[in-house]
């Protein structure tokens, strides 16, 4: 009910009281049109509004900044409505880029209207949407405000770069053919060693040069089997490890890196699992192929850096959920207290690789000069921490996020090849 109704009612009572007080019939007659107007509005107002609202979202699973089409259908199941205003309320993180998401019009009984528009959404998992409806009668005296919720979900996952295959050497592999050297003899392309010839060996594997030096023996080349491995990706979602600026957050770069790494390892045929650690624990069991890639992207889309006092340290990281002697890939800016925890993982038999978005260079580009004492001190502390990790046998990629991730990984892999560790 609008203030107009109160005003009309006040005028009627005012004229009636004034007419009685002054004993002038003409004053009472002035109130007659207003009374007729009020009774007509009461008689013709819509008592029960019966609307059905449905929503179509296409496509329901997209990368960030991909156009998403929304079709909102409103159906009037009741009587005609003199005036209806419909406004689709967009959740935080969504912006409208085209089309119409609101309208005001007459609405006949048993008819439908459609609102078609296009949006672009930030990374996230979206479930509930609100549509605000306001219904008015022809007189403008009565008004109803209604709220409808629809729940067609859609997921926006982060855009991530395509990476070249990453060479890893976990202590243990699985029994399926793949790209990883398994340290076991069999069918493969990498030379492993030589042994005496056995019945059934292929003739083309005979080492003729070594055989020529022996008077009564044949020798066969042994090749290293290439298999797939278990790869566990751990995304650090601790709030204290994040760096926020006016242009974004360091965590978003970590999210993109985790998605890119998962895509690369899955493309190589490995069995990949995910653990998001910090705001809570989001865990995905190991899996293969396109279905697992979608599961991982959906889980990463929901990841948010929040403060959780119970998970402030990596010491509570449940590494036992990953298969023994598997490859762990940790995406984290790293804190000072993380060094002994990661070294302990390596000592427990895991192959550990850390992809670390560099918070020092990320902050220095925005807040201060790279030659300032504060920057040099922070940079020196980080170098000491990285050196300690490398001494523990951890494969480390220090990633300045203003350069491509693929380039940072290739540079680190080249360094390890020179050291003979790959």
Order of alpha helices (4+ residues) and beta strands (2+ residues): alpha-alpha-beta-beta-beta-beta-beta-beta-beta-beta-beta-beta-beta-beta-beta-alpha-beta-beta-beta-beta-alpha-beta-beta-alpha-beta-alpha-beta-alpha-alpha-beta-alpha
